[in-house]
């Protein structure tokens, strides 16, 4: 019987130096875990939710909710993600029964989504959203009935409704920016001026959401561009608010560590071996995700 996967962090090599390293890092973690209790004010938001959480001395104090339509339209438009997932499953013949079941689930969910559009969305969004959902439902109906998926099927369907999809995306982007900006303004107005000037704001999300992020853009409009990369941070691969608290605590403690050890508060926000990396790469760098269009 083979052993299951191991958690690498739980395995300490049988080496005295490795055990010393584990001890030192545990001491670092003790300081990090208690640090947020000393921070008067911080803010966290999770990419795509539109909700901003207010953190006072390490505790979630309150939240600033988005306009009601945002989670509804984003939830309905996640149908594109679901359709792409089922299409991918259908194209792989390894488990035809699982793919057929997924197609049936998609078809049922799309049927409910189409029925809800008129009551859940404003009129200017309902028509284009329904066009996108109806196109996807046509695909799902065929897959549910046993028709095979083809490699050009989903791209061709999306080309037919691309103008409507882009119309929804533009409207959601404008609404998200306005909603987030109002929430950040309320966050600022509810704060003591000295606390706001020192406030850290973290946007939690996957690595590929970091670039040209709507939450960062809205926060910039209230905090100012000089806050970016110093007090306004994208917390990459923090996928929950508790994750964000831990990531934010690590950023703050490493700012203190950089100041104390290197007389540079941001030194530990780079790789410890960054100077050697820059030397060998011919300059400072960060790999971007995808070219600009």
Secondary structure, 3 states (H helix, E strand, C coil): CCCCCCCHHHCCCCCHHHHHHHHHHHHHHHHHHHHHHHCCCEEEEECCCCCEEEEECCEEEEEECCCHHHHHHHHHHCHHHHHHHHHHHHHCHHHHHHHHHHHHHHHHHHHHHHHHHHHHCCHHHHHHHHHHHHHHHHHHHHHHCCCCCCCCHHHHHHHHCHHHHHHHHHHHHHHHHHHHHHHHHHHHHCCCHHHHHHCEEEEEECHHHCCCCHHHHHHHHHHCHHHECCCEEEEECCCCHHHHHHHHHHHHHHHHHHHHHHCCCCHHHCCCCHHHHHHHHCCCCCCCCCCCC
